[in-house]
Amino acid sequence: MSWWNIVFHKAKSAQGFAGKFMIDWPEEFEGKKHDRSKLHDSMQEKINVNGLNEKERQNHFKRRSTMGKKIVSSLVLMLCLGLIMAGCPKKTVVKEEPSVKEEASAKPGAEQTKGMKPKEEPGAKEFEKSVVAKKEPGIEGVVFESKLLKDIHFDFDKYNIRPADEGVLNENAALLKRDPKVKVQIEGHCDERGTIEYNLALGERRANATKKYLVSLGVSADRISTISYGKEKPLDPGHNEEAWAKNRRAHTVILSK
């Protein structure tokens, strides 16, 4: 073994044994053969420097130790946060199902609705049974009346259909459409005030307005005729506002069935 190799191994062992010197072996000399004088001078310079800067080296090691502790603490903190985030349970939405009591309370209402029969409208047979001969014959002979065909009324000196009477005409139209063989006549009436001629004209306008409304609901115009009696046939013979309101009307009679 050459002298250079002996010095190399001695220096390395000295560095491991006497750690207080902390000699860093220069890379340019490691594993290579160099001038012995240069190797000796470099090693001596390292030893002297380490000896002169002992306090600085201790401070350096303390700083490195403190930095290492901070790094470890940061890693531990990040790990804890990761575990906390991973362990947080997700919110679950629980749908509330209707209770048995609510279902039980709802069932009787549904059963009652099922048990209730819809309002039955008069059929053709019932309409035929309600038809009776009118006591006073009309111009064309015997005519018939039905309590199911209701009268409508008008305001004083007016012939327009009032909103309150539209429902009555809707029911009358439904009856006539169920029995297409029936032909009717609409009579226009007035109260006693005014001249005969004026009331005849007013009664005619009231009868025509009623017919027009029924036709708009789908009743054939060929099945409806009109006539005006003016003030000649009052329903109530009284001479007051109550009697006059009854006499301002449109009355429907049956000509053929």
Helices and strands as residue ranges (DSSP letters): H 3-17, H 36-52, H 54-87, H 100-115, H 124-130, E 131-133, E 144-146, E 152-153, H 163-178, E 183-189, H 196-216, G 221-223, E 224-230, H 241-247, E 249-256
